[in-house]
Amino acid sequence: MNVEQIYTGCLAQGAYYIESKGEVAIIDPLREVKPYLDRAKLDDAKIKYIFETHFHADFVSGHVTLAKETGAPIIYGPNANPSFDAIIAKDGQEFKVGDVTIIALHTPGHTMESTTYLLKDKDGKDHAIFSGDTLFLGDVGRPDLAQKMGELTERDLAGFLYDSLRTKIMPLADDVTVYPAHGAGSACGKNMMKETVDTLGNQKQMNYALRADMTKEEFINEVIDGLLPPPQYFPLNVKMNKEGYEDIQDVLKRGTQALSPQAFEAAANETGAIVLDVRHQDEFAKGHIPRSIFIGLKGGFAPWVGALIADVKQPILLVTEPGKEEETVTRLSRVGFDNTLGYLKGGFDAWKKEALEYDTVSSITAAQFKSDLEKSKKPVYDVRKESEYLSERVKDAHLTPLDFLNNHLAEFPENDTFYVHCAGGYRSMIAASILKSRGIHNLIDVKGGFKAIKEAGVPVTDFVCPTTL
């Protein structure tokens, strides 16, 4: 038996490859399926089943394409009602993969179709669970993302989750390995560990949601406490996962069309496409196409695209570093953004060579920021998360979280200069690009963010541990 976790950091997502005696099961595959096909070919094995733990909200799964490529059936748990052919497993139904057995354990709560898959080895011993968004390391799945089902509320779903954990998962042995669908950084939970694999015994000891003496009411209150609104693209991804989607090869073919600067400009004007610049933030600051949006590949790219662009049908034109075009289109497709129309051939240098209009972002070092603050009282806007801001911040700074920047546009000065910063410089450049696209140009970005600001000796508030907030 071979179990491999295929982890994608940008999405904080874990897919799984299970092989035994030349037969393979894939759990929660990503949109691009070639890695799974290549891995099975390397093992001289056949993909027999494609298991889905639930209808994912934060990414588009590769189940439909993988089934088309391999002929393997897609398996969901009870209550699932996809628009395509699939096996809807009964609670406790067994599936043989070589010498091992995979059992569907219906664990509603995160969603009503949520299912945990229990892997038994060739001797029938419980080996691992693939818990989807039911159980994370350090947390459990949020109960407010499910499709509306009658009169069910998030409190009802949290109650189902409590029962699922205590009747299906907690009775399992402590040495069972937990393989979750997500780790730290995912918006599907609140407080996930940075580790991506653990034992169930350790989770019983340290995961707040698995406390043995916890009442259902206590569980419900703790699980729903502090939930932020989910990103707007989540329901659209659920719809694609449930109803199907365009083949990724067609998406790649369309999205990797090379456009000259003139054709690129014409396409932007004719289609209403967003110009998405995925280069490093320092390059964007030095020069970019006016009104383009920066979301760099070297960061939490796909989730930020989903959170800030929101509409998966939005036409997109790309400015990338040379050679990064296909990667960018692929990573956009992972979160359902399939309407990429092409990229700027030759990159931003080609745009400049044609003497076309371009814009810049004013940036200063943290040392310059400190000096300027001592001389003036220009306002400071912090685009980090609320928990980061409450933990420690520049004195008198205003909180305008990037996730909800559009809700704060009226708070920025119309004419007077102001500063914007985040933790390290990535999010503040995204914010700067959005503000400039809205006609707000009187901003100065602080390079290196709060880390550099603190190191430069700028006065900040006393530190408060985020876990106490």
ABEGO torsion letter per residue (X at the ends): XBBBBBBBAAAGBBBBBBBBGGBBBBBGBBABAAAAAAAAAAAGBBBABBBBABBBAABBBAAAAAAAAAGBBBBBBBGBBBABBBBBBBBGBBBBBEABBBBBBBBBGABAABBBBBBBBAAGBBABBBAEAABBBGBBBBAAABBBBEABBAAAAAAAAAAAAAAAAAABBAABBBBBABBBGBAABABBBABABBBAAAAAAABAAABAABBAAAAAAAAABGBBBBBAAAAAAAAAAAAEBBBAAAAAAAAABBBBAAAAAAAAAAAGBBBBBABBAAAAAAEBBBGBBBBBABBBAAAAAAAAAGBAABBBBBBBBBGAAAAAAAAAAAAGBAABAEBBBGEAAAAAAAGBBBBBBBBBBAAAAAAAAAABABBBBBABBAAAAAABBBBGBBBBBAAAAAAAAAABBAABBBBBBBAAGAAAAAAAAAAAAAGBAABBBBBGEAAAAAAAGBBBBBBBBAAAX
